[in-house]
Amino acid sequence: MDTQNPSVPPHAQARVAGDKHPNRRPGAAHRTGGLQHDNTRHTTRFTVIGNHLAQHRELSLLAIGLGTHLQSLPNGAPADIKTLTARFPEGAARIAAALRELEAHGYLRRERVRTSTGRIVTRTTSCNQPAAARNRPEVHDHTEPRASPPQREACEESRTHPTRAARGERAPRKPLPDVPRPACPAPALLQAATDLLADLHRHNPRLLLSTCDTAHLAPGVAAWLERDIAPAAVRRALTADLPPEGVRRPAAFLAHRLTAQLPPPPPFRAQAAPQPPHYPVRNCDGCDRGFRSPDPAARCRDCRSDLQEAA
């Protein structure tokens, strides 16, 4: 009777409350099925991305991925919407919206600058730590190439007018060159010049002028018309042999042509001496001689002299 029956199941042990089981690590139940990392240290071709971007709570997943891609690109790489659309399957509208998200949260800066050739381009800057960039004072890096004078003027314009630069507005244009002036600016002549300029875009669509540009160029066209140049010849001189790369500012181009190709004034024509008026032939009442006179009752020269002597 003192022999223990081995077939009897052992008594169940009391369940340990909570997570105090000796074989259970704290929080193991919450990590069951969660994300696991299999990390290998990078030695080449890697980019450090902050968790403030990778785990941003307000940016969309497309904006986070696009911001990560932009931070991995080298300096000088194209980052415009057309290039990104060709690189990724998303459309231009979604990529543009993601860029605006990054720009609103400080991960992207876009500003318009003028190059040394006079073109207006968009400069894109990717910022990996927007909070640090906002608190960091402006420091000029002397290792970068010096900017050209137009670029320095554009940067100075951005610093002087931050609101204009933030809105992306263009700097005010230079005034148009002066044009010749007619000697007698008659209203009819100026109206004919205005009509000729307003009709130029029908002959060449690149020469579409605004109202202000037309008013500035009208005296120059009137100076041509005043020199006996036919309107068709003026139109050919303004529209012929345009640059193949196009005209960036049609009004300035036409002002240069009106001044540089102004024809000389017409040669002086001496006017003939005025001819005496032709009066009808009349017969003198005194001697019946024929003579010309505007007065029907007048007499010839001899009869008038005889009358004067008799008087």
Contacts in CASP RR format, 6 or more apart in sequence:
PFRMAT RR
TARGET T0000
AUTHOR 0000-0000-0000
METHOD contacts of the structure
MODEL  1
MDTQNPSVPPHAQARVAGDKHPNRRPGAAHRTGGLQHDNTRHTTRFTVIG
NHLAQHRELSLLAIGLGTHLQSLPNGAPADIKTLTARFPEGAARIAAALR
ELEAHGYLRRERVRTSTGRIVTRTTSCNQPAAARNRPEVHDHTEPRASPP
QREACEESRTHPTRAARGERAPRKPLPDVPRPACPAPALLQAATDLLADL
HRHNPRLLLSTCDTAHLAPGVAAWLERDIAPAAVRRALTADLPPEGVRRP
AAFLAHRLTAQLPPPPPFRAQAAPQPPHYPVRNCDGCDRGFRSPDPAARC
RDCRSDLQEAA
16 22 0 8 1.000
19 26 0 8 1.000
19 27 0 8 1.000
19 29 0 8 1.000
47 68 0 8 1.000
47 71 0 8 1.000
47 72 0 8 1.000
48 128 0 8 1.000
49 68 0 8 1.000
49 71 0 8 1.000
49 128 0 8 1.000
50 128 0 8 1.000
50 129 0 8 1.000
52 129 0 8 1.000
52 131 0 8 1.000
53 59 0 8 1.000
53 64 0 8 1.000
53 67 0 8 1.000
53 68 0 8 1.000
53 71 0 8 1.000
53 107 0 8 1.000
53 128 0 8 1.000
54 64 0 8 1.000
54 68 0 8 1.000
56 63 0 8 1.000
56 64 0 8 1.000
56 105 0 8 1.000
58 105 0 8 1.000
59 101 0 8 1.000
59 102 0 8 1.000
59 105 0 8 1.000
60 98 0 8 1.000
60 101 0 8 1.000
62 90 0 8 1.000
62 94 0 8 1.000
62 95 0 8 1.000
62 97 0 8 1.000
62 98 0 8 1.000
63 98 0 8 1.000
63 99 0 8 1.000
63 101 0 8 1.000
63 102 0 8 1.000
66 84 0 8 1.000
66 95 0 8 1.000
66 98 0 8 1.000
66 99 0 8 1.000
66 102 0 8 1.000
67 98 0 8 1.000
67 102 0 8 1.000
67 107 0 8 1.000
67 108 0 8 1.000
67 126 0 8 1.000
70 79 0 8 1.000
70 102 0 8 1.000
70 107 0 8 1.000
70 108 0 8 1.000
70 124 0 8 1.000
70 126 0 8 1.000
71 126 0 8 1.000
71 128 0 8 1.000
73 79 0 8 1.000
73 126 0 8 1.000
79 124 0 8 1.000
79 126 0 8 1.000
80 122 0 8 1.000
80 124 0 8 1.000
81 92 0 8 1.000
81 95 0 8 1.000
81 96 0 8 1.000
81 99 0 8 1.000
82 92 0 8 1.000
84 95 0 8 1.000
85 91 0 8 1.000
85 92 0 8 1.000
85 95 0 8 1.000
88 95 0 8 1.000
90 98 0 8 1.000
99 108 0 8 1.000
99 110 0 8 1.000
102 108 0 8 1.000
103 109 0 8 1.000
103 110 0 8 1.000
105 130 0 8 1.000
106 127 0 8 1.000
106 130 0 8 1.000
106 133 0 8 1.000
107 126 0 8 1.000
107 127 0 8 1.000
107 128 0 8 1.000
107 130 0 8 1.000
108 124 0 8 1.000
108 125 0 8 1.000
108 126 0 8 1.000
108 127 0 8 1.000
109 124 0 8 1.000
109 125 0 8 1.000
109 127 0 8 1.000
110 122 0 8 1.000
110 123 0 8 1.000
110 124 0 8 1.000
110 125 0 8 1.000
111 122 0 8 1.000
111 123 0 8 1.000
111 125 0 8 1.000
111 158 0 8 1.000
111 165 0 8 1.000
111 168 0 8 1.000
112 120 0 8 1.000
112 121 0 8 1.000
112 122 0 8 1.000
112 123 0 8 1.000
112 154 0 8 1.000
112 165 0 8 1.000
112 168 0 8 1.000
112 170 0 8 1.000
113 120 0 8 1.000
113 121 0 8 1.000
113 123 0 8 1.000
113 151 0 8 1.000
113 154 0 8 1.000
113 155 0 8 1.000
114 120 0 8 1.000
114 121 0 8 1.000
114 150 0 8 1.000
114 151 0 8 1.000
114 153 0 8 1.000
114 154 0 8 1.000
114 171 0 8 1.000
115 121 0 8 1.000
115 148 0 8 1.000
115 150 0 8 1.000
115 151 0 8 1.000
116 148 0 8 1.000
116 149 0 8 1.000
116 150 0 8 1.000
116 151 0 8 1.000
118 150 0 8 1.000
120 170 0 8 1.000
127 133 0 8 1.000
147 155 0 8 1.000
153 171 0 8 1.000
154 171 0 8 1.000
157 164 0 8 1.000
157 165 0 8 1.000
157 171 0 8 1.000
158 164 0 8 1.000
158 165 0 8 1.000
173 249 0 8 1.000
176 213 0 8 1.000
176 216 0 8 1.000
176 217 0 8 1.000
176 251 0 8 1.000
176 252 0 8 1.000
176 255 0 8 1.000
177 252 0 8 1.000
177 255 0 8 1.000
177 256 0 8 1.000
177 259 0 8 1.000
178 255 0 8 1.000
178 259 0 8 1.000
179 216 0 8 1.000
179 217 0 8 1.000
179 219 0 8 1.000
179 220 0 8 1.000
179 223 0 8 1.000
179 255 0 8 1.000
179 258 0 8 1.000
179 259 0 8 1.000
180 219 0 8 1.000
180 220 0 8 1.000
180 223 0 8 1.000
180 224 0 8 1.000
180 258 0 8 1.000
180 259 0 8 1.000
180 262 0 8 1.000
181 219 0 8 1.000
181 220 0 8 1.000
181 223 0 8 1.000
182 189 0 8 1.000
182 190 0 8 1.000
182 219 0 8 1.000
182 220 0 8 1.000
182 222 0 8 1.000
182 223 0 8 1.000
182 225 0 8 1.000
182 226 0 8 1.000
183 226 0 8 1.000
184 226 0 8 1.000
185 219 0 8 1.000
185 222 0 8 1.000
189 222 0 8 1.000
189 225 0 8 1.000
189 226 0 8 1.000
190 218 0 8 1.000
190 219 0 8 1.000
190 222 0 8 1.000
192 222 0 8 1.000
192 225 0 8 1.000
192 231 0 8 1.000
193 217 0 8 1.000
193 218 0 8 1.000
193 219 0 8 1.000
193 220 0 8 1.000
193 221 0 8 1.000
193 222 0 8 1.000
193 225 0 8 1.000
194 214 0 8 1.000
194 215 0 8 1.000
194 218 0 8 1.000
194 221 0 8 1.000
196 221 0 8 1.000
196 231 0 8 1.000
196 234 0 8 1.000
196 235 0 8 1.000
197 209 0 8 1.000
197 214 0 8 1.000
197 217 0 8 1.000
197 218 0 8 1.000
197 221 0 8 1.000
197 254 0 8 1.000
198 209 0 8 1.000
198 214 0 8 1.000
199 235 0 8 1.000
200 207 0 8 1.000
200 208 0 8 1.000
200 209 0 8 1.000
200 235 0 8 1.000
200 238 0 8 1.000
200 239 0 8 1.000
200 254 0 8 1.000
201 207 0 8 1.000
201 208 0 8 1.000
201 209 0 8 1.000
203 235 0 8 1.000
203 239 0 8 1.000
204 239 0 8 1.000
204 242 0 8 1.000
206 242 0 8 1.000
206 246 0 8 1.000
206 247 0 8 1.000
206 250 0 8 1.000
207 238 0 8 1.000
207 239 0 8 1.000
207 247 0 8 1.000
207 250 0 8 1.000
207 254 0 8 1.000
208 250 0 8 1.000
209 217 0 8 1.000
209 250 0 8 1.000
209 251 0 8 1.000
209 254 0 8 1.000
210 251 0 8 1.000
213 250 0 8 1.000
213 251 0 8 1.000
216 251 0 8 1.000
216 255 0 8 1.000
217 251 0 8 1.000
217 254 0 8 1.000
217 255 0 8 1.000
217 258 0 8 1.000
220 258 0 8 1.000
221 234 0 8 1.000
221 258 0 8 1.000
223 258 0 8 1.000
223 262 0 8 1.000
224 234 0 8 1.000
224 237 0 8 1.000
224 258 0 8 1.000
224 262 0 8 1.000
224 263 0 8 1.000
225 231 0 8 1.000
225 234 0 8 1.000
227 263 0 8 1.000
227 264 0 8 1.000
227 265 0 8 1.000
227 266 0 8 1.000
228 266 0 8 1.000
229 263 0 8 1.000
237 257 0 8 1.000
237 261 0 8 1.000
238 254 0 8 1.000
238 257 0 8 1.000
238 258 0 8 1.000
247 253 0 8 1.000
278 292 0 8 1.000
279 292 0 8 1.000
279 293 0 8 1.000
279 294 0 8 1.000
280 292 0 8 1.000
281 290 0 8 1.000
281 291 0 8 1.000
281 292 0 8 1.000
282 290 0 8 1.000
282 291 0 8 1.000
282 292 0 8 1.000
282 293 0 8 1.000
282 296 0 8 1.000
282 298 0 8 1.000
283 289 0 8 1.000
283 290 0 8 1.000
284 290 0 8 1.000
284 291 0 8 1.000
284 299 0 8 1.000
284 300 0 8 1.000
284 303 0 8 1.000
285 297 0 8 1.000
285 299 0 8 1.000
285 303 0 8 1.000
286 299 0 8 1.000
286 300 0 8 1.000
286 303 0 8 1.000
287 300 0 8 1.000
287 302 0 8 1.000
287 303 0 8 1.000
289 300 0 8 1.000
289 302 0 8 1.000
289 303 0 8 1.000
290 300 0 8 1.000
291 300 0 8 1.000
291 301 0 8 1.000
298 304 0 8 1.000
299 307 0 8 1.000
END
